[in-house]
C-alpha cells in the first residue's frame, strides 16, 4: 500500500476518535464568521494575522489538505467560492456536512496532493494549506502545483512543521531519540515505530525544502511567523516547532 493511502486511512480513524483537526465548526461559529468574528489556524495555536487576508468575497479559495469543516466554512461565510482537496474521506464528509447544514456550496475533491492537482492553470486567488506536508515525502511538487494553479498575484498561506518534533519520541520529549532527516521510507525501523504508535507515515523537512522550495517554485515570500506545539515539553520550553508562511505568485 502506498504511504499516502496509509495516511488517509489513519486520519479517517483519527477523525472517528475525535481528532482535534477533524472537528467541524458549529453553527454558532459559522454565524459569528458571517458577522465578522472569526479566526483560522495554519499551525496549532497562533491565528493567521488579519492583515494576511485579502478581500474574500467572490474569490476562488482552495483548501489544500484542509478538510474537516474548520477553515473552508469560514471562507464560505465570508463570501468565498470554496474548493477543498483532501485525501481523507472522513474530512471530506465533514466539509459536505457543514455546507449542507449552513446552506452554501463547496466543491469537494478526494485526491492525493502528491499527484498533479486536478485544476487548470491560474484558477485560484488563494490557497490555504494547514500543516500537512509532514505526511508527504517530497514537497517540491506541491509548491510547483500551487504556483501553477494560482492567478498572478494569488496568495499561498502554508503551515509547516520545521522538523524539530521528529527528534523526539512523544512519550519522552525531554531527550533526543532520533536523527534528521526523519524518513520512514528509507529507515524501516522508523516505519515500525510510527505504525506501532498509530501515527501515520510522517517525514521531517528542512527550511530548504519548505521555504526555499517555495522560492524555487516562483513564489515571493511576504511574511512568516513561528508557533509551538501548544502543549508538552517543547511548548513549555518555548521551542518553536512550526512556521507559517505567506507567499505570492
Secondary structure, DSSP 8 states (H G I E B T S, - for coil): --HHHHHHHHHHHHHHTT-GGG----HHHHHHHHTT----BSSSS-B--GGG----TT-EEEEET--SSSSHHHHHHTT-EEEEEES-HHHHHHHHHHHHHHT---EEEE--TTS--SS-TT-EEEEEE-S-GGG-S--HHHHHHHHHHEEEEEEEEEEEE-SGGGGEETTEEEEE---SS-BTTT-HHHHHHHHHTT--S-B---HIIIIIHHHHHT-EEEEEEEE--SSHHHHHTT---EEEEEEE-
